[in-house]
Amino acid sequence: MIGFKIEEKYRENGKLEEEEEKKHEIKHEIKHEIKHEINETQKKIIQIINTNPNITIHEIATKLGLTFNGIESSIRLLKKIGLLERAGSRKKGYWVIKGNG
């Protein structure tokens, strides 16, 4: 009961709401930064695609010495965050680098 009264007093001053709002803003900023952070492999994929937009996932995997599944996973993330998209058909399509997502 005492804790409730203290919280009520704290809430009256508006400090609790301000504190909760600050926590929410900080969490949002952290999630936003993490969401758009890419690793070295993903940076290399972007560089390779930048020089050859028609490259296949298999060719990227060979160039980087990584598995098809690993490259596919990285590309999936790059698409999800808005840095990369595939235009055209699967066979005759090409990669489009979108920017900062």
C-alpha positions as CSV (number, residue, x, y, z in Angstrom):
1,M,0.0,0.0,0.0
2,I,2.9,2.4,0.8
3,G,4.4,1.6,-2.6
4,F,1.2,2.5,-4.3
5,K,1.0,5.9,-2.6
6,I,4.6,6.6,-3.5
7,E,3.9,5.7,-7.1
8,E,0.7,7.8,-7.1
9,K,2.7,10.8,-5.7
10,Y,5.4,10.2,-8.3
11,R,2.8,10.0,-11.0
12,E,1.2,13.3,-9.9
13,N,4.4,15.1,-10.5
14,G,4.5,13.7,-14.1
15,K,7.9,12.2,-13.5
16,L,6.9,8.6,-13.9
17,E,5.3,9.3,-17.3
18,E,8.4,11.2,-18.5
19,E,10.7,8.5,-17.3
20,E,8.6,5.8,-19.1
21,E,8.5,7.9,-22.3
22,K,12.3,8.3,-22.2
23,K,12.7,4.6,-21.8
24,H,10.4,4.0,-24.7
25,E,12.3,6.5,-26.9
26,I,15.6,4.9,-26.1
27,K,14.4,1.4,-26.8
28,H,13.0,2.6,-30.1
29,E,16.3,4.2,-31.1
30,I,18.3,1.1,-30.1
31,K,16.0,-1.2,-32.2
32,H,16.1,1.2,-35.1
33,E,20.0,1.2,-35.1
34,I,20.2,-2.5,-34.7
35,K,17.6,-3.1,-37.4
36,H,19.7,-1.3,-40.0
37,E,23.1,-2.5,-39.0
38,I,24.7,-4.9,-41.5
39,N,27.7,-7.2,-41.2
40,E,30.8,-7.5,-43.3
41,T,29.4,-10.2,-45.5
42,Q,26.3,-8.2,-46.3
43,K,28.6,-5.2,-47.1
44,K,30.6,-7.3,-49.5
45,I,27.4,-8.6,-51.1
46,I,26.3,-5.0,-51.7
47,Q,29.7,-4.2,-53.2
48,I,29.6,-7.2,-55.5
49,I,26.1,-6.4,-56.7
50,N,27.1,-2.8,-57.2
51,T,29.7,-3.9,-59.7
52,N,27.5,-6.5,-61.4
53,P,23.7,-6.2,-60.8
54,N,23.0,-9.3,-62.9
55,I,25.1,-11.6,-60.6
56,T,23.4,-14.7,-59.2
57,I,23.3,-15.9,-55.6
58,H,25.5,-18.9,-56.6
59,E,28.1,-16.6,-58.2
60,I,28.2,-14.4,-55.1
61,A,28.6,-17.5,-52.9
62,T,31.5,-18.6,-55.0
63,K,33.2,-15.2,-55.0
64,L,33.0,-15.0,-51.2
65,G,33.7,-18.6,-50.5
66,L,30.4,-19.0,-48.6
67,T,27.4,-21.3,-48.9
68,F,24.4,-20.5,-51.1
69,N,22.1,-20.6,-48.0
70,G,24.4,-18.1,-46.1
71,I,24.2,-15.7,-49.0
72,E,20.5,-16.2,-49.4
73,S,20.0,-15.4,-45.8
74,S,22.0,-12.2,-45.9
75,I,20.2,-11.1,-49.1
76,R,16.8,-11.8,-47.4
77,L,17.8,-9.5,-44.5
78,L,19.1,-6.8,-47.0
79,K,15.7,-7.0,-48.7
80,K,13.8,-6.8,-45.5
81,I,15.5,-3.6,-44.3
82,G,15.1,-2.0,-47.7
83,L,18.6,-2.0,-49.0
84,L,18.2,-4.4,-51.8
85,E,15.5,-5.6,-54.2
86,R,15.3,-8.0,-57.1
87,A,13.8,-6.6,-60.3
88,G,12.6,-8.6,-63.3
89,S,12.3,-12.3,-63.6
90,R,14.2,-14.9,-61.6
91,K,16.2,-15.9,-64.6
92,K,16.8,-12.6,-66.4
93,G,16.3,-10.2,-63.4
94,Y,18.9,-8.0,-61.7
95,W,19.6,-6.5,-58.3
96,V,18.7,-3.0,-57.3
97,I,20.5,-1.3,-54.4
98,K,18.0,0.9,-52.8
99,G,20.0,3.0,-50.4
100,N,19.8,3.3,-46.6
101,G,16.5,1.5,-46.1
